[in-house]
Amino acid sequence: MISRFLLVLSLASGYPLCAADLPLLSSPQSGLSSEKLADIDGLVATAIAEKKMPGCVVLIGRPEGIAFLKAYGDKRVEPERNVMTDDTVFDLASLTKPLATATSIMKLAEQGKLSVDDPVIKYLPDFAVEGKDAITLRDLLVHRSGLIPDNAIADYLDGPQKARERLLSLKPIAPVGTSFKYSDVNFMILGEVVAKVSGVPLNEFAHDQLFAPLDMTDTTYLPDKGQQSRSAPTEKRNGQWIQGEVHDPRAYRLEGVAGHAGLFGTARDLARYATDALAGITNDKSRILKQQTWQAMTTPVTIAGPDSKGLPTQDIRGLGWDMQSRYSSNRGTKFSPAAFGHGGFTGTVLWIDPGTKLYVVFLSNRVHPNGKGLVNPLAGRIAEVAVDAIEK
């Protein structure tokens, strides 16, 4: 009864619900066919049986609330089994890039503290070496900077400060603007820009300016003990299971806070972000960004250039977001051209589509227990089922 009251109140006021109170919608309320959404059960069961992952959480939402939320399988299978729950905390891996880093950059731009078309050296003068003075923040956000995808792990073995110095001194491997090269380095540098411009570390800025206003209470770097206990483990590091500690080796060496990885969160928290994004884009009712900022962040940018085999290709990206690129297998084929999303190495996916007024959250720990597993095709298929389920 309370959820129905809040839903009516939200619709009447024109504002999105308080994020903590996103209601679970019935099929008539959501406009999605429950019969068609039931197909997700079989898809996930097959993937678990084929050991593509130990388990997952799937959430499908509309602007008015949550249409589908279900936990499947196990959050861990070694050394003992532990059932998956829908409040499981996941290592979001590269979802860190859009959720924490890119959104923080856009917030700072909205505050007038930077422009995405500024050169990086305006904020990080040491970045100018090796001919990088023309690279802009926008180039980093859309992965056309020409920087290497990942620098050597050896660069991180002498502590975070030395690692940051080596990061800024890297030499490009391609001229800026000539090709799309998905790069963790790009977002590590953007994370440094956020810290320099805001005066506080990236994790603090993202919490205070983005996650706290949306009541995303489980979205954090450096999870506390309670969140760690609810976290899905990944692999082993130094003989111990990684649980509630970042899986990415470079973010780990940077003490858990980096622009490319390190963020943790739950399905419901990602629903809160997605709900706010849809509200911001469609009717300027976002709690964290203005409509024009959301629109700038999700305007398609086409990057033409050779692929890894030298063949011509085009990749479409947003500022921090994937849209339609060589990394979009987790998108499916049925979203509108306005859809934007991202995936993470650990088995995490988020897609938001203003065109269909739909978002899909898929969270797994596909790297548990042995670093294997494959979930991007499954996530894409689930997104297709969600679109097919739309009745109104």
C-alpha positions in Angstrom: 0.0 0.0 0.0 2.8 2.4 0.9 4.6 1.7 -2.4 1.4 2.4 -4.4 0.9 5.7 -2.5 4.4 6.8 -3.3 4.0 5.9 -6.9 0.9 8.0 -7.2 2.5 10.8 -5.4 5.5 10.7 -7.6 3.5 10.7 -10.8 1.3 13.5 -9.6 4.3 15.7 -8.7 6.3 15.0 -11.8 9.4 14.1 -9.8 11.0 10.7 -9.5 10.5 8.8 -6.3 13.0 9.1 -3.5 15.5 6.6 -4.7 15.3 4.5 -1.5 11.6 3.9 -2.2 11.6 2.6 -5.8 8.5 0.4 -5.8 8.2 -3.1 -7.2 5.7 -2.7 -10.0 3.0 -5.2 -11.1 2.9 -6.1 -14.8 0.1 -3.6 -15.5 1.9 -0.8 -13.7 5.2 -1.5 -15.5 3.7 -2.1 -19.0 5.9 -5.2 -19.3 4.6 -8.7 -19.9 5.4 -10.9 -16.9 5.0 -14.0 -19.1 7.7 -12.8 -21.5 10.0 -11.7 -18.6 9.7 -15.3 -17.3 11.9 -16.3 -20.2 14.9 -14.9 -18.3 14.7 -17.8 -15.9 15.6 -20.3 -18.5 18.4 -18.2 -20.0 20.0 -17.8 -16.7 19.6 -21.4 -15.7 21.4 -22.5 -18.9 24.3 -20.1 -18.3 24.7 -21.4 -14.7 24.6 -25.0 -15.8 27.2 -24.2 -18.4 29.4 -22.6 -15.7 29.3 -19.2 -17.4 28.9 -17.8 -13.8 28.0 -19.0 -10.4 24.9 -16.8 -10.2 23.6 -13.3 -10.9 21.1 -10.6 -10.0 18.8 -9.3 -12.8 16.8 -6.1 -12.4 14.7 -4.5 -15.1 13.1 -1.1 -14.5 10.9 1.7 -15.9 10.8 5.4 -14.8 8.1 4.5 -12.3 9.9 1.7 -10.5 11.3 -1.8 -10.7 9.5 -4.2 -13.0 11.7 -7.3 -12.4 14.2 -8.2 -9.7 15.5 -11.7 -9.1 18.6 -13.4 -7.7 19.8 -16.6 -9.3 22.3 -19.3 -8.3 25.1 -18.8 -5.9 27.3 -15.9 -5.0 30.1 -18.3 -4.2 30.8 -21.9 -5.0 34.2 -22.3 -3.3 35.2 -23.1 -0.7 31.5 -23.7 0.0 28.3 -22.7 -1.7 26.5 -19.5 -0.6 23.2 -18.6 -2.2 22.9 -15.4 -4.2 20.6 -12.6 -2.8 19.3 -9.5 -4.5 21.1 -7.3 -2.0 24.5 -8.8 -2.9 27.3 -6.2 -3.3 29.3 -6.6 -6.5 32.7 -5.4 -7.6 31.4 -3.2 -10.5 34.8 -3.2 -12.3 34.6 -0.9 -15.3 31.1 0.4 -14.5 33.2 2.6 -12.3 34.1 4.6 -15.5 30.7 6.0 -16.2 29.1 5.8 -12.8 31.8 7.4 -10.7 34.4 9.0 -13.0 32.6 10.3 -16.0 29.6 11.5 -14.0 32.0 13.3 -11.6 33.6 15.0 -14.6 30.2 16.1 -15.9 29.3 17.4 -12.4 32.4 19.5 -12.3 31.7 20.8 -15.8 28.2 21.7 -14.7 29.7 23.6 -11.7 31.9 25.6 -14.1 35.1 24.1 -12.7 36.2 22.6 -16.0 35.2 22.0 -19.6 35.4 18.6 -21.3 37.1 20.3 -24.2 39.9 21.6 -22.1 43.3 20.0 -22.6 44.3 17.6 -19.8 47.5 19.6 -19.2 45.4 22.5 -17.9 44.8 20.5 -14.8 47.7 18.0 -14.8 50.7 19.9 -16.2 53.0 16.8 -15.9 50.8 15.1 -18.5 52.4 17.3 -21.2 55.4 15.1 -21.8 55.6 12.8 -24.8 53.6 15.1 -27.0 50.3 14.7 -25.1 49.5 18.5 -24.8 46.7 18.3 -27.4 44.7 15.5 -25.6 41.4 16.8 -24.1 39.2 15.5 -21.4 36.7 14.6 -24.1 39.3 12.5 -25.9 39.8 10.5 -22.7 36.0 10.2 -22.1 35.4 8.7 -25.6 38.7 6.7 -25.8 40.2 8.5 -28.7 43.3 9.8 -26.9 45.7 7.3 -28.5 46.9 6.1 -25.1 47.7 2.5 -24.3 44.8 0.4 -22.9 46.8 -0.7 -19.8 50.4 0.1 -18.7 52.6 -2.5 -17.2 51.7 -3.8 -13.7 55.3 -3.2 -12.8 54.6 0.6 -13.0 52.4 0.1 -9.8 54.8 -1.8 -7.6 56.5 1.2 -6.0 53.4 2.7 -4.4 50.5 4.9 -5.6 52.4 8.2 -5.9 55.1 6.7 -8.2 52.4 4.9 -10.1 50.6 8.2 -10.8 53.8 9.8 -12.0 54.4 6.9 -14.4 50.8 7.1 -15.6 51.2 10.8 -16.5 54.4 10.2 -18.3 53.1 7.5 -20.7 53.8 7.9 -24.4 50.8 7.6 -26.8 50.6 4.7 -29.2 48.5 6.5 -31.8 47.9 10.1 -32.7 45.0 11.7 -30.8 41.6 11.4 -32.5 42.6 8.9 -35.1 41.2 5.7 -33.6 39.1 4.2 -30.8 41.2 2.4 -28.2 39.3 1.4 -25.1 41.7 2.3 -22.3 41.8 2.0 -18.5 44.6 4.6 -18.6 42.2 7.2 -19.9 40.0 6.9 -16.9 42.8 6.7 -14.4 43.9 10.1 -15.7 40.3 11.4 -15.5 40.1 10.2 -11.9 43.2 12.3 -11.2 41.6 15.3 -12.8 38.5 14.9 -10.6 40.7 14.9 -7.5 42.8 17.8 -8.7 39.9 20.1 -9.6 37.6 19.2 -6.7 40.3 19.2 -4.1 39.1 15.8 -2.7 39.8 12.2 -3.7 37.5 10.7 -6.4 35.8 8.4 -4.0 34.8 11.3 -1.7 33.6 13.5 -4.5 31.5 10.8 -6.1 30.0 9.9 -2.8 29.1 13.4 -1.8 27.9 14.7 -5.1 26.4 11.7 -6.8 25.7 8.6 -4.7 24.5 10.2 -1.4 21.9 12.5 -3.1 20.5 9.3 -4.8 20.5 7.3 -1.6 22.9 4.8 -3.2 24.0 3.6 0.2 25.8 0.5 -1.0 27.6 2.2 -3.9 31.1 2.9 -2.7 34.8 2.4 -3.0 36.4 0.5 -0.1 33.3 -1.3 1.2 32.9 -1.4 5.0 32.8 -4.7 6.8 29.0 -5.2 6.5 29.2 -4.6 2.7 32.2 -6.9 2.4 30.2 -9.7 4.1 27.4 -9.3 1.5 29.9 -9.1 -1.4 30.2 -11.7 -4.1 33.8 -13.1 -4.1 35.8 -13.1 -7.3 39.1 -15.0 -7.5 42.1 -15.6 -5.1 44.9 -13.2 -4.5 47.9 -14.3 -2.6 46.0 -17.5 -1.6 43.0 -15.7 -0.2 39.6 -15.2 -1.7 39.0 -11.6 -2.9 35.7 -10.5 -1.3 34.7 -6.9 -0.9 38.1 -5.9 -2.2 38.8 -4.7 -5.7 39.6 -7.4 -8.2 41.4 -5.2 -10.7 45.2 -5.4 -10.0 46.0 -1.8 -10.9 43.2 -0.4 -8.8 44.3 -2.7 -6.0 47.8 -1.2 -6.2 46.3 2.3 -6.1 44.8 1.4 -2.7 41.3 0.6 -4.1 40.4 4.0 -5.5 40.9 4.6 -9.2 39.0 6.2 -12.2 38.7 2.9 -14.1 37.7 0.4 -11.4 37.2 0.0 -7.7 33.5 0.9 -7.3 31.1 -1.6 -5.6 27.3 -1.6 -5.6 24.0 -3.4 -5.7 21.3 -3.9 -8.3 18.9 -1.6 -6.5 21.5 1.2 -6.3 22.1 1.0 -10.0 18.4 1.2 -10.5 18.4 4.4 -8.5 21.1 5.9 -10.8 19.2 4.7 -13.9 15.9 6.1 -12.7 17.6 9.5 -12.1 19.2 9.4 -15.5 15.9 8.8 -17.2 14.3 11.5 -15.2 17.1 14.0 -16.0 17.1 13.2 -19.7 13.3 13.3 -20.3 12.0 16.0 -18.0 14.9 17.7 -16.2 14.1 16.1 -12.8 17.5 14.6 -12.0 18.9 15.0 -8.5 22.5 15.1 -9.6 22.8 16.6 -13.1 20.8 19.1 -15.2 19.0 17.9 -18.3 21.5 19.6 -20.7 24.4 17.8 -18.8 22.7 14.4 -19.2 22.1 15.1 -22.8 25.7 16.2 -23.4 26.9 13.0 -21.7 24.8 10.8 -23.9 25.0 12.4 -27.3 26.6 9.9 -29.7 30.2 10.4 -30.8 31.3 8.4 -33.8 34.9 7.4 -33.8 36.2 6.1 -37.2 39.5 4.3 -37.5 41.1 0.9 -38.0 40.4 -2.0 -35.6 43.0 -4.3 -34.1 43.4 -6.0 -37.5 43.7 -2.7 -39.4 40.2 -2.9 -40.9 38.0 0.2 -41.1 35.4 0.5 -38.4 33.2 2.9 -36.5 32.5 2.9 -32.8 29.8 5.1 -31.2 30.3 6.2 -27.7 29.0 8.7 -25.2 31.0 10.7 -22.6 32.1 7.7 -20.5 29.3 5.5 -21.9 29.2 2.8 -24.6 26.4 3.2 -27.2 27.2 1.0 -30.2 30.8 -0.2 -30.4 32.8 -3.4 -30.6 32.2 -3.8 -26.9 28.4 -3.7 -27.1 27.5 -7.4 -27.2 26.0 -7.0 -23.7 23.6 -4.4 -25.2 21.5 -6.7 -27.2 20.0 -5.7 -30.5 16.6 -4.1 -29.6 17.3 -1.0 -27.7 16.8 2.4 -29.4 19.7 4.3 -30.8 19.5 6.5 -27.6 20.5 3.7 -25.3 23.8 4.0 -23.4 25.5 1.6 -21.1 28.7 -0.2 -20.0 30.0 -3.5 -18.8 32.6 -4.5 -16.3 35.3 -7.3 -16.4 33.9 -9.1 -13.4 30.6 -9.7 -15.1 28.6 -6.5 -14.6 26.3 -4.7 -17.0 24.1 -1.6 -17.0 22.1 -0.3 -20.0 19.7 2.7 -19.9 17.4 3.5 -22.8 15.5 6.8 -22.9 13.9 5.6 -26.2 12.1 2.6 -24.7 12.0 4.1 -21.1 13.7 1.0 -19.9 16.8 0.1 -18.0 18.5 -3.3 -17.5 20.9 -4.2 -14.6 22.8 -7.5 -14.8 25.3 -8.2 -12.0 27.4 -11.3 -11.7 30.8 -12.4 -10.5 31.6 -14.5 -13.6 35.3 -14.6 -12.6 34.5 -16.7 -9.6 36.1 -19.1 -8.9 38.7 -19.5 -11.6 38.8 -16.3 -13.7 36.7 -17.8 -16.4 33.0 -17.5 -17.3 31.3 -15.5 -20.0 28.2 -13.4 -19.5 28.0 -10.6 -22.1 25.9 -12.6 -24.6 23.6 -13.5 -21.8 23.2 -9.9 -20.6 22.5 -8.9 -24.2 19.9 -11.6 -24.6 18.2 -10.5 -21.3 18.0 -6.9 -22.6 16.3 -8.2 -25.8 13.7 -10.1 -23.7 13.1 -6.9 -21.7 12.4 -4.9 -24.9 10.2 -7.6 -26.3 8.2 -7.6 -23.0 7.1 -4.0 -23.5 3.3 -3.8 -23.9 2.9 0.0 -23.4 
